[in-house]
């Protein structure tokens, strides 16, 4: 029966309308054949039913289409390996050479982007000018067997919309080797609402192996998104994400079977998949079997064609060394690279060299001794050997220093293994990834150039020697050092990876291209077992070839210290303690070293610290740098946020305690060539805290499984100064800012000084000009980081220049040199300027002066002021204003007059006194003259100036009878003898006239 909505009523009308055309027109329409139309189902109605209708390939070309009939239920579907015959509406098996997925569809050929997919790319920051044009070439790229994502800072999206008639799922295979690209998959419904998916962020694939991700889909419309965004801001291009197959189930039905793609085949009916052709075979599309290549041709597994074999050359074979025989000889054997892709029978081909040449084996490695038969055996605990002699027991007062030191490569050590992996389902044949060669171990030429050649080493754990002091401030427990080189003509890569197992490792260092012979050291900070993996890849190209088979990586030596269950190449001194069973080595206390002369522990001198893992001899105690002191455990030197600067007789004292907490700052925004905005973020823990490192930088991007609510980071560094790269959350769509590339810039303090160079670290003044009127020198903190890199083989260094700036209260401002916006000019030494009032010295008495006021009404005020500009803080406080009594000017004037009068009187009295004395001397002189001029014949007077008895009394009477002072002055002026002498009466009755007679 036909319902109101059925096509039964419309169909006769259609025939009636078109039937009239049979009799009109020059070219009457013919009756339709089966090749002129195909069947389809109508949309399901509310009762879950539908109709099968015939749809012409070209409308209006023929007449007489089959009538619509009732179709299968909407939920009907065929099994895998079958298809729905729409004519009979029955499920039938697929023929050989084809397959079907039942209710699923699969995309596994990527010569072009399949129909129905939308491929697009946009800039992360769409607000930038020309952002769309910058990303036009950054979409997903078909590569034949897979489709590859972009590897730049643009966001590439591959989208596919599908309508499911029943609940199903989507499953896809992907290769995700580099987590510097963010790769996520999510599903939205037809209202653009995201369906909850806890596995939105894809897990990184290990060892170049493909992963399969499956996500449940709901009935109805589903829009699938594969999105990639590069987050790495380094110079090296990351490896793109690859997708090689996408399978979607839950579609209504499939009305046809799909032919097997080239390189695959299917020999049975009713198959749901196709098998891959083996090596040196091929198949066209829809093949039921694989065909063998000709003898002069070859093919890789899963290839649709064969390639011509090229003439064999020196790069098509390699040499190996056999184990040492009883005579200590090894043989050199030559083999063709497997799989063999060249031909020996064509013109110009080389032949394989003869094998069997012998040469002496290298000696045993340190810690091993020659065995009775062939090979080497490890020395037991308590014994040591340099590899050339038998094991020797450690002397009393010493202990074995256990580890592994591999420098001779007769065979691969028992705790090492070699393997080869390929991500394109191409095997490496029977070849190992690495081969021993006497004085080194090198990568082989196994398989294609893009295969991963892996050398692994397992260590059961780490433990310092018994006498080693546990250093809580230095987390280093052991270290691994190896010497290597790479010889490459292409873009080869050598990865060094570390992890708990060989299957779960992370790359800690990468070398690209040719590298000269050099050493690399990795510090181990955990005592649990670790695996070390060296991975060499000759080329990252997707092409399966052997163009660069001569490219090689060589490792000459590997040295691992403090290994649990290791061997000893020597015995070191230890501190002894006597017990009932004898003397035993004991661990020294913190801050002590082993005196090897007396085998006892002794404390380090003040202001020295122990070298990490150096505890024998007084030379293990290293003096602290200027401005620093040792902590309580003598494990490091630190600054207690105080500093004293002396210049001649003057000194300045600084207190940086307000700067002791963790301080952060972010550089000016920077942009990648694609316009992505990012920042450099620095954390600084300047001083104090007994030397504890407060700065921590994290990497929340390179995760195997992305964090939720901020939990679980892949890598972090803790130091005094660290740097990370930030990308705002609004650009990458996260709930938090993305942080990557944490770098340790300073893990120990060298010293604090005002000098511009310390320990070969230069802090050039022109990096931060202070101006010609700078009154105080800058205080500079010098740091070093022991982590070496390819660029900074001696580690990084940092300087923090503290500059007094009173107007910058609190933590102030931190900046980097204007001419080096990255904070470093050479990539190894970082410089920071910290301008704050807290960098000013403590105030002292020399920083202020006093001003005395006028004396007003007997009161005088003294005020104290800071010298300007004020360049100090805290310290001595400015004294309060002082008030004192004083005397006015009238009082002092009176005192002056009185003092002057008294002084004048004293001067007059003194004058009179000396005048009287002078007159006496004149009298005596005159008397002598008179005596000298007596008559001839008289005896001369006694030649003496002495005063005779009674003479002085007489003279006094004479002078007492004289005139007054003024009278005397008058007589002196008028009474003088002709000879110029004064007339002096000698007797009271005598006068001047008598004397003249």
Secondary structure, DSSP 8 states (H G I E B T S, - for coil): ---TTSTHHHHHHHHHHHHGGGSSSSS--EE--GGGEEEEE----TTS--EEEEEESSTTSEE-----EE---TT----TTEEEETTTTEEEE--TTEE--SSEEEE--BSS--TTEEEEEE-SSTTSTTHHHHTTT-S-EE-BSSEE---SSSEEEEEEEEEESS-EEEEEEEE---TTEEEEEEEE-TT--B---TT-B----STT--EEEEEEE-SEEEEEEEEEEE---SSS-----EEEEEEEE--S--SS-EE--TTEE--SSS-SS-EE--TTEE--TT-SS-EE--TTEE--TT-SS-EE-EE--GGGEEEEE----TTSEEEEEEEE-SS--EESSSTT--------EEEE-----TTEEE-SSSSEEE--TTEE--SSS--EE--TTEEEEEEEEE--BSS--TTEEEEEE-TTS---TT--SEEE-BS-EEE---S-TTSEEEEEEEE--B---TT----TT----EEEEEEEEEE-SS--EEEEEEEEETTEEEEEEEEES-EEEEEEEEEE---S-EEEEEEEES---SS---TTTT-EEEEEEEEEESBTT-EEEEEEE-EEEEETTEEEEE---TTEEEETTTTEEEE--TTEEE-TT--BSGGGEEE--TT-EE-TTSS-EE--SEEEEEETTEEEEEE-GGG-S-EEEE---EE-TT--EEEEEEEE--S-GGG---EEEEE-SS-SS--STT---SEEEEESEEEEEEE-HHHHT-SS-EEEEEEEEESEEEEEESSSEETTEE--GGGG---TT--S--EEEEEE-----SS-TT--EEEEEEEE-TTS-TT-EEE--TT-TTSBSSSSEEEEEEEEGGGSEE--GGGEEEEE---BTTEEEEEEEE-SS--EESSS-----EEEE---HHHHHHHHHHHHHHHHHHHHHHHHHHHHHHHHHHHHHHHHHHHHT--TTS----------TTHHHHHHHHHHTS--HHHHHHHHHH-B-TTS-B---SSTT--HHHHH-
